[in-house]
Amino acid sequence: MEDNTAKSVPLIVEHLNLSIEGQPILKDVNLTFPNNKITCIVGPSGCGKSTLLKTLNRLHETTDYLEVEGRVTIDGQDIIQARDTELIELRRRIGLVPQKPCPLPMSIYDNVAYGCRIHGMHRRKKEMSQTVERYLTEVGLWDEVKDRLNAPANRLSIGQQQRLCLARSLAVEPDFILADEATSALDPVSSRTIENLFVKLKEKYSIIMVTHTLPQALRIADYAVFLYLGEVIESGDATEVFNNPKEELTRKYLQGAFS
């Protein structure tokens, strides 16, 4: 039986500071991400949006000469201080949809099943097949690929590949979905398809998006974070932030003074 229950898991950032080679990238960031909402992180290029997103599941650690202070907690457990064994489970709970689709070099079926196998989920073949069908259906891809599940995933169109990556993230039953410019490599039709999927998926998941496209944030954000030079200038209900900003810097950004 499918679990359609909305999840309520707190993801909280407290006094987060991050620097690379001594250069501050994030400065005293404090945020509580709302459940079952789409949070859009906006701001000009180079302000730290993607770095903040990667810090939420410690993918930032691929960067050399990096120093981090502060806390990022999910359900009260600190991701920053997590041991490697704990981090595997924490990353399962915080899925990532990257900027460019990155299907694994295997079949469509195995792409969705991969994470489940890594985490020891659905050991029986029937259960795994049901899971693959469920999440391909959830991202609107099942009817398009059900007759070629054993075909290489890289034969799919770019838009289909991105939906496949989303299905792969969902299959391990995360609490949060991180999306780093997830539509920037897509054509307008595929981009809108992904947007509509996120709007639908927030009923069961909490979604945190980085976007350079302000109109996209205006269309789908429930909660907005405006980041500038590594600092959170303003955050809150998206309607309030976008239509009635409290900070002059936010107002200038929304008016197109800088991008």
C-alpha positions in Angstrom: 0.0 0.0 0.0 1.3 3.4 -0.9 2.0 5.9 1.9 0.5 9.2 0.9 0.9 10.8 4.3 2.6 14.2 4.3 5.8 14.1 6.3 6.7 16.6 9.0 10.5 16.6 9.6 12.3 19.8 10.6 15.4 20.8 8.6 17.1 23.7 10.4 20.2 25.7 9.7 21.8 27.5 12.6 24.7 30.0 12.5 26.1 28.4 9.4 29.4 29.9 8.2 31.3 28.5 5.3 34.6 29.6 3.7 36.8 28.3 1.0 40.5 29.1 1.2 39.6 31.7 3.9 37.1 33.5 1.6 33.7 33.6 3.3 30.9 32.1 1.1 28.1 31.8 3.7 27.8 34.1 6.6 25.8 33.3 9.7 22.9 31.7 7.9 19.9 30.8 10.0 16.8 29.2 8.4 14.0 26.8 9.2 12.7 25.2 6.1 8.9 24.6 6.1 7.4 21.2 5.6 5.4 20.3 2.4 6.2 23.6 0.8 8.4 24.7 -2.1 11.2 26.9 -0.8 13.0 28.9 -3.5 16.4 30.3 -2.8 17.0 33.3 -5.0 19.7 35.9 -5.4 22.3 37.1 -7.9 25.0 34.8 -9.3 27.8 34.0 -6.9 25.9 34.7 -3.8 26.2 31.2 -2.3 22.8 29.7 -3.3 24.2 26.4 -4.7 26.8 26.2 -1.8 24.0 26.5 0.7 22.0 23.8 -1.0 24.9 21.4 -1.2 25.6 22.0 2.5 22.2 20.6 3.4 23.4 17.1 2.5 27.2 17.7 2.7 27.9 17.5 -0.9 30.0 20.7 -0.4 32.7 18.5 1.0 34.0 17.8 -2.6 35.5 21.3 -2.4 39.1 21.7 -1.2 40.2 24.0 1.6 36.7 24.3 3.0 35.9 25.3 6.5 32.4 25.0 8.0 31.0 26.2 11.3 27.4 25.9 12.6 24.7 23.3 12.5 22.4 21.8 9.9 19.9 19.4 11.6 17.3 17.1 10.3 15.0 15.7 13.0 17.5 17.1 15.5 20.5 15.2 14.1 23.4 17.3 13.1 24.4 16.6 9.5 27.6 18.6 9.7 28.9 16.4 12.6 27.5 13.1 11.3 29.8 10.1 10.9 30.1 8.5 7.5 27.7 5.7 8.5 25.1 8.2 9.6 25.6 10.4 6.6 24.5 7.6 4.2 21.1 7.5 5.9 20.9 11.3 6.2 21.6 11.6 2.4 18.8 9.1 1.7 16.5 11.4 3.6 17.6 14.5 1.6 17.5 13.7 -2.2 19.1 15.8 -4.9 18.0 16.6 -8.4 21.1 18.2 -10.1 21.3 21.1 -12.5 22.0 18.7 -15.4 20.4 15.3 -15.7 22.8 12.6 -14.7 21.3 9.2 -15.4 23.5 6.3 -14.3 25.1 4.2 -17.1 22.5 1.5 -16.8 18.9 0.7 -17.8 15.9 2.9 -17.0 14.7 0.2 -14.5 18.1 0.0 -12.8 18.4 3.7 -12.5 15.3 3.9 -10.3 16.2 0.7 -8.4 19.8 1.6 -7.8 19.3 3.6 -4.5 16.9 1.1 -3.1 19.5 -1.7 -3.6 22.3 0.5 -2.0 20.0 1.0 1.1 18.8 -2.6 1.2 15.2 -1.7 0.4 12.7 -3.9 -1.4 14.8 -7.1 -1.6 12.1 -9.1 -3.4 12.0 -8.6 -7.2 8.2 -8.1 -7.2 8.5 -5.3 -4.6 11.3 -3.7 -6.5 9.3 -3.7 -9.7 6.3 -2.2 -8.0 8.6 0.5 -6.6 10.0 1.3 -10.0 6.6 1.5 -11.5 5.3 3.6 -8.7 7.9 6.3 -8.9 8.1 6.4 -12.7 4.3 6.9 -12.6 4.8 9.6 -9.9 7.0 11.7 -12.2 4.8 11.1 -15.3 7.3 8.8 -17.0 5.8 5.3 -16.8 3.6 5.4 -19.8 6.5 6.7 -21.9 9.0 4.0 -20.9 7.1 1.0 -19.6 7.8 -1.0 -22.8 11.5 -0.3 -22.8 12.6 -0.5 -19.1 15.7 -2.4 -20.0 16.9 0.2 -22.5 19.8 2.5 -21.6 18.7 5.6 -19.7 20.9 7.8 -21.8 18.6 7.2 -24.8 15.9 9.3 -23.1 15.4 12.9 -24.0 17.0 15.5 -21.6 13.6 16.2 -20.1 12.9 12.5 -19.6 16.3 12.0 -18.1 15.6 14.8 -15.5 12.3 13.1 -14.5 14.1 9.8 -14.3 16.7 11.4 -11.9 13.7 12.7 -9.8 12.2 9.2 -9.7 15.5 7.8 -8.6 15.6 10.3 -5.7 12.0 9.6 -4.7 12.4 5.8 -4.8 14.5 5.9 -1.6 11.7 7.7 0.2 13.3 11.0 1.2 11.9 13.7 3.4 13.3 16.6 1.4 14.1 17.1 -2.2 16.9 19.5 -3.1 16.8 20.9 -6.7 19.8 22.8 -7.9 18.7 24.7 -11.0 16.9 21.6 -12.0 15.2 23.1 -15.1 18.1 25.3 -16.4 19.2 22.7 -19.0 15.6 22.0 -20.2 13.5 23.4 -22.9 10.5 25.5 -21.8 8.0 22.6 -22.1 10.1 20.2 -20.1 10.9 22.9 -17.6 7.2 23.6 -17.0 6.6 19.8 -16.6 9.2 19.7 -13.8 7.7 22.7 -12.2 4.2 21.1 -12.2 5.7 17.9 -10.8 7.2 19.8 -7.9 3.9 21.5 -7.2 2.2 18.1 -7.1 5.0 16.5 -5.0 4.9 19.0 -2.2 1.9 17.2 -0.9 4.2 14.5 0.3 7.7 16.0 0.3 9.4 19.3 1.3 11.2 20.8 -1.7 14.1 23.3 -1.6 15.0 24.8 -5.0 17.8 27.1 -6.1 16.8 29.1 -9.1 18.3 31.9 -11.1 15.0 32.4 -12.8 12.9 34.9 -10.7 9.7 34.3 -12.8 10.0 30.6 -11.9 10.2 31.4 -8.2 7.2 33.8 -8.5 5.2 31.0 -10.1 5.8 28.1 -7.7 7.4 29.3 -4.4 5.5 29.0 -1.1 8.5 30.2 0.9 11.3 32.4 -0.3 14.9 33.0 0.8 16.8 35.9 -0.7 20.6 35.4 -0.4 23.1 38.2 -1.2 26.9 37.9 -0.8 26.4 34.8 1.4 23.9 36.4 3.8 20.2 35.8 4.2 18.8 39.3 3.6 15.1 38.2 3.8 13.1 35.0 4.1 9.4 34.2 4.7 6.1 33.6 2.9 6.8 34.0 -0.8 3.9 36.2 -1.4 5.1 38.6 1.3 8.7 38.6 0.2 8.0 39.1 -3.5 5.1 41.5 -3.2 5.9 43.4 0.0 9.6 43.0 0.8 10.8 44.5 4.1 14.4 45.0 3.0 15.5 47.7 0.5 18.1 45.2 -1.0 15.4 42.7 -1.7 13.3 45.4 -3.4 16.2 46.4 -5.6 16.8 42.7 -6.6 13.1 42.2 -7.5 13.2 45.4 -9.6 16.1 44.0 -11.6 18.8 46.4 -10.2 21.3 43.4 -10.2 21.2 39.8 -11.3 
